[in-house]
Amino acid sequence: MEELKQYGSKPTRFGFGDGLVILGERHSNVVVLGGDITGSVMTSLFKEKFPERFFSIGIAEQNATTIAVGLALSGKIPFFASYGAFCALRNADQLRISVCYNEANVKIGGGHSGISVGPDGATHQVLEEVAFLRTLPHMTLIVPCDYEEAKKATIAIGEMIGPAYIRFGRSPVPLFTTPEHPFEIGKAQVIRQGNHVALIACGSMVWEAMIAAEKLAEKGIQARVINCPSIKPFDFETITVAARECGAIVTAEEHQVHAGLGGAVAEAVVKNHPVPMEFVGVKDSFGGSGEPEELMIKFGLTWREIYASALIAIQRKDGGSLTATRAIKEVAEYKG
């Protein structure tokens, strides 16, 4: 995939909901647990199609997760979905001990991820769960980039054995992959070729990385763009090759800049092929209320920050010392 082409916009949560219905049609032992927000996380689609396999637990994330473990140990494939702030962090102990320690075949859908939820504000915007979840033994963690990938990823985690978590958002994001685009747990995909710098992103930031790559190309800089939806298991090979062939890396994620995708990439790079790296993400801050586009700009989660970071990383690779101030000024002066 090289061309920057958008096929519309759709929330990744819709891909999760549609993926659940497909799983329900394929496997009679798939069940879904709800936490009184079925419309927000789109488990309502499964509830409408398979009401006898849907169980409302109420606003009780810790209880729902424990019930899901019992169902899994009884041979069911349970999905529980809520806002990520609650189903990933409020029930951290249940995920660690009940789910992962027992290697229970429980699947968690974490909605309202990132800051693009908008007016719901910081209490409902989760920016820390990737850092926590990727440390849990046996946990699979997926952050899809658009509706199509979210649908494929939902089906994939439902058909694998073991604990899994999928992160999705509320607001529409560009739809730019197709049903034919490959998805595999544990694999990253190079979606644009280039050897001057590698832009490695997940979730909504993949599209921003693609835009940044187009803008960089106008300066003669060819950026490799890598979509990295599988945070765990992690594709060390693709990332190491990018480090070796590009010599500079920028990571981008709608998450705290600490310990998320950027941390995973840094771990791979420092072990296998150290190169200059820059990190685009939320800088040690909680979110806030506002329209999704306003928040993404306020917290520095757009193509502009990726573009500026790429210039800095390339300068570091070449022995230069382009400052962040100068890089940001170049973006401000951009006439595209």
C-alpha positions as a Markdown table, in Angstrom:
| # | Residue | x | y | z |
|---|---|---|---|---|
| 1 | Met | 0.0 | 0.0 | 0.0 |
| 2 | Glu | 1.6 | 3.3 | -1.1 |
| 3 | Glu | -1.1 | 5.7 | -2.2 |
| 4 | Leu | -2.7 | 7.9 | 0.5 |
| 5 | Lys | -6.4 | 7.1 | -0.2 |
| 6 | Gln | -9.3 | 7.5 | 2.1 |
| 7 | Tyr | -12.5 | 5.5 | 1.6 |
| 8 | Gly | -14.6 | 7.4 | 4.1 |
| 9 | Ser | -14.6 | 7.7 | 7.9 |
| 10 | Lys | -15.9 | 5.2 | 10.5 |
| 11 | Pro | -15.3 | 4.6 | 14.2 |
| 12 | Thr | -13.1 | 1.6 | 15.0 |
| 13 | Arg | -15.8 | 0.6 | 17.6 |
| 14 | Phe | -18.1 | -0.2 | 14.6 |
| 15 | Gly | -15.5 | -2.7 | 13.4 |
| 16 | Phe | -15.4 | -4.3 | 16.8 |
| 17 | Gly | -19.2 | -4.6 | 16.8 |
| 18 | Asp | -19.4 | -6.0 | 13.3 |
| 19 | Gly | -16.5 | -8.4 | 14.1 |
| 20 | Leu | -18.5 | -9.8 | 17.1 |
| 21 | Val | -21.5 | -10.5 | 14.9 |
| 22 | Ile | -19.3 | -12.4 | 12.5 |
| 23 | Leu | -17.8 | -14.4 | 15.3 |
| 24 | Gly | -21.2 | -15.2 | 16.7 |
| 25 | Glu | -22.3 | -16.5 | 13.3 |
| 26 | Arg | -19.2 | -18.7 | 13.1 |
| 27 | His | -19.0 | -20.0 | 16.6 |
| 28 | Ser | -22.0 | -20.9 | 18.8 |
| 29 | Asn | -19.9 | -20.7 | 22.0 |
| 30 | Val | -19.1 | -17.0 | 21.6 |
| 31 | Val | -20.9 | -15.0 | 24.3 |
| 32 | Val | -20.9 | -11.3 | 25.2 |
| 33 | Leu | -21.1 | -9.5 | 28.5 |
| 34 | Gly | -22.4 | -6.0 | 28.7 |
| 35 | Gly | -21.8 | -3.2 | 31.2 |
| 36 | Asp | -24.8 | -0.8 | 30.5 |
| 37 | Ile | -23.0 | 0.9 | 27.6 |
| 38 | Thr | -23.7 | -1.6 | 24.8 |
| 39 | Gly | -24.5 | 1.2 | 22.3 |
| 40 | Ser | -21.2 | 3.0 | 23.0 |
| 41 | Val | -19.0 | 0.0 | 22.5 |
| 42 | Met | -21.3 | -1.6 | 19.8 |
| 43 | Thr | -21.9 | -4.9 | 21.7 |
| 44 | Ser | -25.5 | -3.9 | 21.0 |
| 45 | Leu | -25.1 | -5.4 | 17.5 |
| 46 | Phe | -24.4 | -8.9 | 19.0 |
| 47 | Lys | -27.2 | -8.4 | 21.5 |
| 48 | Glu | -29.7 | -7.8 | 18.8 |
| 49 | Lys | -28.5 | -10.8 | 16.7 |
| 50 | Phe | -27.9 | -13.3 | 19.6 |
| 51 | Pro | -30.0 | -12.2 | 22.6 |
| 52 | Glu | -29.7 | -15.6 | 24.2 |
| 53 | Arg | -25.9 | -15.3 | 24.3 |
| 54 | Phe | -25.7 | -11.8 | 25.7 |
| 55 | Phe | -25.6 | -11.1 | 29.4 |
| 56 | Ser | -26.0 | -7.7 | 31.1 |
| 57 | Ile | -23.8 | -7.4 | 34.1 |
| 58 | Gly | -24.4 | -3.8 | 34.9 |
| 59 | Ile | -21.8 | -1.2 | 35.8 |
| 60 | Ala | -19.5 | -3.7 | 37.4 |
| 61 | Glu | -16.4 | -4.2 | 35.4 |
| 62 | Gln | -14.5 | -6.3 | 37.9 |
| 63 | Asn | -17.5 | -8.6 | 38.4 |
| 64 | Ala | -18.0 | -8.9 | 34.6 |
| 65 | Thr | -14.3 | -9.8 | 34.1 |
| 66 | Thr | -14.5 | -12.5 | 36.8 |
| 67 | Ile | -17.7 | -13.9 | 35.3 |
| 68 | Ala | -16.0 | -14.0 | 31.9 |
| 69 | Val | -13.2 | -16.1 | 33.4 |
| 70 | Gly | -15.8 | -18.6 | 34.6 |
| 71 | Leu | -17.4 | -18.8 | 31.2 |
| 72 | Ala | -14.1 | -19.2 | 29.5 |
| 73 | Leu | -13.1 | -22.1 | 31.9 |
| 74 | Ser | -16.4 | -23.7 | 31.0 |
| 75 | Gly | -15.7 | -23.7 | 27.3 |
| 76 | Lys | -17.2 | -20.5 | 26.2 |
| 77 | Ile | -15.5 | -17.7 | 24.3 |
| 78 | Pro | -16.5 | -14.6 | 26.3 |
| 79 | Phe | -16.1 | -11.0 | 25.2 |
| 80 | Phe | -16.6 | -8.2 | 27.7 |
| 81 | Ala | -16.4 | -4.6 | 26.5 |
| 82 | Ser | -16.6 | -1.3 | 28.3 |
| 83 | Tyr | -14.6 | 2.0 | 28.4 |
| 84 | Gly | -10.9 | 1.2 | 28.5 |
| 85 | Ala | -10.4 | 3.4 | 31.6 |
| 86 | Phe | -12.6 | 0.9 | 33.5 |
| 87 | Cys | -12.2 | -2.5 | 31.8 |
| 88 | Ala | -8.4 | -2.2 | 31.6 |
| 89 | Leu | -7.5 | -0.1 | 34.7 |
| 90 | Arg | -10.3 | -0.4 | 37.2 |
| 91 | Asn | -10.1 | -4.2 | 37.1 |
| 92 | Ala | -6.3 | -4.5 | 36.7 |
| 93 | Asp | -6.2 | -7.1 | 39.5 |
| 94 | Gln | -8.9 | -9.2 | 37.8 |
| 95 | Leu | -7.0 | -9.0 | 34.5 |
| 96 | Arg | -3.7 | -9.9 | 36.0 |
| 97 | Ile | -4.7 | -12.8 | 38.3 |
| 98 | Ser | -8.1 | -14.1 | 37.2 |
| 99 | Val | -7.5 | -13.8 | 33.4 |
| 100 | Cys | -3.8 | -13.9 | 32.7 |
| 101 | Tyr | -2.5 | -16.0 | 35.6 |
| 102 | Asn | -5.1 | -18.6 | 34.6 |
| 103 | Glu | -4.5 | -18.1 | 30.9 |
| 104 | Ala | -8.3 | -17.9 | 30.6 |
| 105 | Asn | -9.7 | -17.5 | 27.1 |
| 106 | Val | -11.2 | -14.1 | 27.9 |
| 107 | Lys | -11.4 | -11.2 | 25.3 |
| 108 | Ile | -11.7 | -7.6 | 26.4 |
| 109 | Gly | -12.9 | -4.7 | 24.2 |
| 110 | Gly | -11.6 | -1.4 | 25.5 |
| 111 | Gly | -13.6 | 1.6 | 24.1 |
| 112 | His | -13.2 | 5.3 | 24.4 |
| 113 | Ser | -9.4 | 4.9 | 24.0 |
| 114 | Gly | -7.1 | 7.9 | 23.6 |
| 115 | Ile | -8.3 | 11.5 | 23.8 |
| 116 | Ser | -10.4 | 11.6 | 20.7 |
| 117 | Val | -13.5 | 10.6 | 22.7 |
| 118 | Gly | -14.0 | 14.4 | 23.0 |
| 119 | Pro | -16.3 | 16.1 | 25.5 |
| 120 | Asp | -16.5 | 13.1 | 27.9 |
| 121 | Gly | -13.2 | 14.3 | 29.4 |
| 122 | Ala | -10.2 | 13.0 | 31.2 |
| 123 | Thr | -12.0 | 10.5 | 33.5 |
| 124 | His | -13.3 | 8.6 | 30.4 |
| 125 | Gln | -10.2 | 9.0 | 28.2 |
| 126 | Val | -7.7 | 6.2 | 28.7 |
| 127 | Leu | -4.1 | 7.0 | 27.8 |
| 128 | Glu | -2.2 | 4.5 | 30.0 |
| 129 | Glu | -3.6 | 1.1 | 29.4 |
| 130 | Val | -1.3 | 0.0 | 26.7 |
| 131 | Ala | 1.6 | 0.5 | 29.1 |
| 132 | Phe | -0.1 | -1.7 | 31.7 |
| 133 | Leu | -1.5 | -4.4 | 29.4 |
| 134 | Arg | 1.6 | -5.2 | 27.5 |
| 135 | Thr | 3.4 | -6.2 | 30.7 |
| 136 | Leu | 0.9 | -8.9 | 31.6 |
| 137 | Pro | 2.1 | -12.4 | 30.8 |
| 138 | His | 0.0 | -14.3 | 28.2 |
| 139 | Met | -1.9 | -11.1 | 27.1 |
| 140 | Thr | -2.4 | -10.3 | 23.4 |
| 141 | Leu | -2.8 | -6.6 | 22.8 |
| 142 | Ile | -4.1 | -5.1 | 19.5 |
| 143 | Val | -4.6 | -1.4 | 18.5 |
| 144 | Pro | -6.2 | -1.3 | 15.1 |
| 145 | Cys | -5.9 | 1.7 | 12.8 |
| 146 | Asp | -9.3 | 1.8 | 11.2 |
| 147 | Tyr | -12.7 | 0.1 | 10.9 |
| 148 | Glu | -11.6 | -2.7 | 8.6 |
| 149 | Glu | -8.6 | -3.6 | 10.7 |
| 150 | Ala | -10.7 | -3.4 | 13.9 |
| 151 | Lys | -13.1 | -5.9 | 12.4 |
| 152 | Lys | -10.4 | -8.3 | 11.3 |
| 153 | Ala | -8.6 | -8.0 | 14.7 |
| 154 | Thr | -11.8 | -8.7 | 16.6 |
| 155 | Ile | -12.3 | -11.9 | 14.6 |
| 156 | Ala | -8.7 | -12.8 | 15.0 |
| 157 | Ile | -8.6 | -12.5 | 18.8 |
| 158 | Gly | -11.9 | -14.4 | 19.0 |
| 159 | Glu | -10.4 | -17.3 | 17.1 |
| 160 | Met | -7.1 | -17.5 | 19.0 |
| 161 | Ile | -6.7 | -19.2 | 22.3 |
| 162 | Gly | -5.8 | -17.1 | 25.3 |
| 163 | Pro | -6.3 | -13.6 | 26.9 |
| 164 | Ala | -6.7 | -10.7 | 24.5 |
| 165 | Tyr | -7.5 | -7.0 | 24.6 |
| 166 | Ile | -8.5 | -4.8 | 21.6 |
| 167 | Arg | -8.3 | -1.0 | 21.9 |
| 168 | Phe | -10.8 | 1.1 | 19.9 |
| 169 | Gly | -12.1 | 4.6 | 19.8 |
| 170 | Arg | -15.5 | 6.4 | 19.7 |
| 171 | Ser | -15.0 | 9.0 | 17.1 |
| 172 | Pro | -14.9 | 8.4 | 13.3 |
| 173 | Val | -11.4 | 8.0 | 11.9 |
| 174 | Pro | -10.3 | 7.7 | 8.2 |
| 175 | Leu | -11.0 | 4.4 | 6.6 |
| 176 | Phe | -8.0 | 3.6 | 4.4 |
| 177 | Thr | -7.4 | -0.2 | 4.5 |
| 178 | Thr | -9.6 | -2.6 | 2.5 |
| 179 | Pro | -11.1 | -6.0 | 3.3 |
| 180 | Glu | -8.2 | -7.5 | 1.3 |
| 181 | His | -5.5 | -5.7 | 3.3 |
| 182 | Pro | -3.6 | -8.3 | 5.4 |
| 183 | Phe | -3.9 | -8.5 | 9.2 |
| 184 | Glu | -2.1 | -11.0 | 11.4 |
| 185 | Ile | -1.6 | -11.0 | 15.1 |
| 186 | Gly | 2.1 | -10.4 | 15.8 |
| 187 | Lys | 2.8 | -8.7 | 12.5 |
| 188 | Ala | 3.4 | -5.1 | 11.5 |
| 189 | Gln | 2.8 | -3.9 | 8.0 |
| 190 | Val | 4.9 | -1.6 | 5.9 |
| 191 | Ile | 2.3 | 0.6 | 4.2 |
| 192 | Arg | 4.7 | 3.0 | 2.5 |
| 193 | Gln | 8.2 | 2.4 | 1.4 |
| 194 | Gly | 11.1 | 4.7 | 2.2 |
| 195 | Asn | 14.6 | 4.6 | 3.6 |
| 196 | His | 15.3 | 8.1 | 5.1 |
| 197 | Val | 13.2 | 7.7 | 8.3 |
| 198 | Ala | 10.7 | 5.1 | 9.6 |
| 199 | Leu | 7.3 | 6.4 | 11.0 |
| 200 | Ile | 5.9 | 3.7 | 13.2 |
| 201 | Ala | 2.3 | 4.2 | 14.4 |
| 202 | Cys | -0.8 | 2.5 | 15.7 |
| 203 | Gly | -4.4 | 3.3 | 15.9 |
| 204 | Ser | -5.6 | 6.7 | 14.7 |
| 205 | Met | -2.0 | 7.9 | 14.3 |
| 206 | Val | -1.3 | 5.7 | 11.4 |
| 207 | Trp | -3.3 | 8.0 | 9.1 |
| 208 | Glu | -1.4 | 11.0 | 10.5 |
| 209 | Ala | 1.9 | 9.2 | 9.8 |
| 210 | Met | 0.8 | 8.7 | 6.2 |
| 211 | Ile | 0.0 | 12.4 | 5.8 |
| 212 | Ala | 3.3 | 13.3 | 7.4 |
| 213 | Ala | 5.1 | 11.0 | 4.9 |
| 214 | Glu | 3.4 | 12.7 | 2.0 |
| 215 | Lys | 4.5 | 16.1 | 3.3 |
| 216 | Leu | 8.1 | 14.9 | 3.9 |
| 217 | Ala | 8.2 | 13.5 | 0.3 |
| 218 | Glu | 7.7 | 17.1 | -1.0 |
| 219 | Lys | 11.0 | 17.9 | 0.7 |
| 220 | Gly | 12.7 | 14.9 | -0.9 |
| 221 | Ile | 12.5 | 12.9 | 2.3 |
| 222 | Gln | 11.2 | 9.3 | 1.7 |
| 223 | Ala | 9.6 | 8.0 | 4.9 |
| 224 | Arg | 8.8 | 4.4 | 5.5 |
| 225 | Val | 5.4 | 4.1 | 7.3 |
| 226 | Ile | 4.7 | 1.1 | 9.4 |
| 227 | Asn | 1.3 | 0.2 | 10.8 |
| 228 | Cys | 2.0 | -1.7 | 14.1 |
| 229 | Pro | -1.4 | -2.9 | 15.4 |
| 230 | Ser | 0.0 | -5.8 | 17.3 |
| 231 | Ile | 1.6 | -4.3 | 20.4 |
| 232 | Lys | 1.9 | -7.8 | 21.9 |
| 233 | Pro | 3.1 | -10.1 | 20.5 |
| 234 | Phe | 5.4 | -7.6 | 18.9 |
| 235 | Asp | 7.0 | -7.8 | 15.4 |
| 236 | Phe | 10.7 | -7.3 | 16.3 |
| 237 | Glu | 11.9 | -8.3 | 12.9 |
| 238 | Thr | 10.0 | -5.6 | 10.9 |
| 239 | Ile | 11.0 | -2.9 | 13.4 |
| 240 | Thr | 14.7 | -4.0 | 13.4 |
| 241 | Val | 14.8 | -4.0 | 9.6 |
| 242 | Ala | 13.4 | -0.5 | 9.6 |
| 243 | Ala | 16.0 | 0.7 | 12.1 |
| 244 | Arg | 18.8 | -0.9 | 10.1 |
| 245 | Glu | 17.6 | 0.4 | 6.7 |
| 246 | Cys | 16.3 | 3.8 | 7.7 |
| 247 | Gly | 18.6 | 4.8 | 10.5 |
| 248 | Ala | 16.1 | 7.0 | 12.3 |
| 249 | Ile | 12.6 | 6.3 | 13.8 |
| 250 | Val | 9.6 | 8.3 | 14.9 |
| 251 | Thr | 6.8 | 6.6 | 16.8 |
| 252 | Ala | 3.3 | 8.0 | 17.1 |
| 253 | Glu | 0.4 | 6.9 | 19.3 |
| 254 | Glu | -2.8 | 8.2 | 20.9 |
| 255 | His | -1.5 | 7.3 | 24.3 |
| 256 | Gln | 1.0 | 8.5 | 26.9 |
| 257 | Val | 4.4 | 8.8 | 25.4 |
| 258 | His | 5.8 | 6.6 | 28.1 |
| 259 | Ala | 5.8 | 2.8 | 27.9 |
| 260 | Gly | 3.3 | 2.3 | 25.0 |
| 261 | Leu | 4.1 | 1.6 | 21.4 |
| 262 | Gly | 7.1 | 3.9 | 21.6 |
| 263 | Gly | 8.5 | 2.0 | 24.5 |
| 264 | Ala | 8.0 | -1.3 | 22.7 |
| 265 | Val | 9.8 | 0.0 | 19.6 |
| 266 | Ala | 12.6 | 1.5 | 21.7 |
| 267 | Glu | 13.1 | -1.9 | 23.5 |
| 268 | Ala | 13.5 | -3.6 | 20.1 |
| 269 | Val | 15.7 | -0.9 | 18.6 |
| 270 | Val | 18.1 | -0.6 | 21.6 |
| 271 | Lys | 18.7 | -4.3 | 21.7 |
| 272 | Asn | 19.0 | -5.0 | 18.0 |
| 273 | His | 20.1 | -1.9 | 16.1 |
| 274 | Pro | 20.2 | 1.4 | 18.1 |
| 275 | Val | 19.3 | 4.5 | 16.0 |
| 276 | Pro | 18.0 | 8.0 | 16.9 |
| 277 | Met | 14.4 | 8.0 | 17.9 |
| 278 | Glu | 11.7 | 10.6 | 18.5 |
| 279 | Phe | 8.3 | 9.9 | 20.2 |
| 280 | Val | 4.9 | 11.5 | 19.4 |
| 281 | Gly | 2.3 | 11.0 | 22.1 |
| 282 | Val | 0.6 | 12.6 | 25.1 |
| 283 | Lys | 3.3 | 14.2 | 27.3 |
| 284 | Asp | 2.7 | 13.1 | 30.8 |
| 285 | Ser | -0.8 | 14.7 | 31.0 |
| 286 | Phe | -4.4 | 13.7 | 31.5 |
| 287 | Gly | -6.8 | 14.5 | 28.7 |
| 288 | Gly | -9.6 | 17.1 | 28.7 |
| 289 | Ser | -13.0 | 18.0 | 27.3 |
| 290 | Gly | -13.3 | 19.3 | 23.7 |
| 291 | Glu | -14.1 | 18.3 | 20.2 |
| 292 | Pro | -11.9 | 15.4 | 19.0 |
| 293 | Glu | -10.0 | 17.5 | 16.4 |
| 294 | Glu | -9.4 | 20.2 | 18.9 |
| 295 | Leu | -8.0 | 17.8 | 21.4 |
| 296 | Met | -5.7 | 16.1 | 18.9 |
| 297 | Ile | -4.2 | 19.5 | 18.0 |
| 298 | Lys | -4.0 | 20.6 | 21.7 |
| 299 | Phe | -2.1 | 17.4 | 22.7 |
| 300 | Gly | 0.2 | 17.3 | 19.7 |
| 301 | Leu | -1.2 | 14.3 | 18.0 |
| 302 | Thr | -1.3 | 15.3 | 14.3 |
| 303 | Trp | 0.9 | 14.9 | 11.2 |
| 304 | Arg | 2.7 | 18.1 | 12.1 |
| 305 | Glu | 4.3 | 16.7 | 15.2 |
| 306 | Ile | 5.3 | 13.6 | 13.3 |
| 307 | Tyr | 6.7 | 15.7 | 10.5 |
| 308 | Ala | 8.7 | 17.8 | 12.9 |
| 309 | Ser | 10.0 | 14.8 | 14.8 |
| 310 | Ala | 11.1 | 13.2 | 11.6 |
| 311 | Leu | 13.2 | 16.2 | 10.7 |
| 312 | Ile | 14.8 | 16.1 | 14.2 |
| 313 | Ala | 15.5 | 12.3 | 14.0 |
| 314 | Ile | 17.1 | 12.6 | 10.5 |
| 315 | Gln | 19.3 | 15.5 | 11.7 |
| 316 | Arg | 20.4 | 13.4 | 14.6 |
| 317 | Lys | 21.2 | 10.5 | 12.3 |
| 318 | Asp | 23.3 | 12.8 | 10.1 |
| 319 | Gly | 25.1 | 14.3 | 13.0 |
| 320 | Gly | 23.2 | 17.6 | 13.0 |
| 321 | Ser | 21.4 | 19.4 | 15.8 |
| 322 | Leu | 18.1 | 20.6 | 14.4 |
| 323 | Thr | 16.2 | 21.9 | 17.4 |
| 324 | Ala | 12.5 | 21.1 | 18.2 |
| 325 | Thr | 11.8 | 24.8 | 17.9 |
| 326 | Arg | 13.3 | 25.0 | 14.4 |
| 327 | Ala | 11.5 | 21.8 | 13.3 |
| 328 | Ile | 8.2 | 23.1 | 14.5 |
| 329 | Lys | 8.8 | 26.4 | 12.8 |
| 330 | Glu | 9.4 | 24.5 | 9.5 |
| 331 | Val | 6.0 | 22.9 | 9.9 |
| 332 | Ala | 4.4 | 26.3 | 10.7 |
| 333 | Glu | 5.9 | 27.6 | 7.5 |
| 334 | Tyr | 4.7 | 24.7 | 5.5 |
| 335 | Lys | 2.4 | 25.9 | 2.6 |
| 336 | Gly | 0.7 | 22.6 | 1.8 |
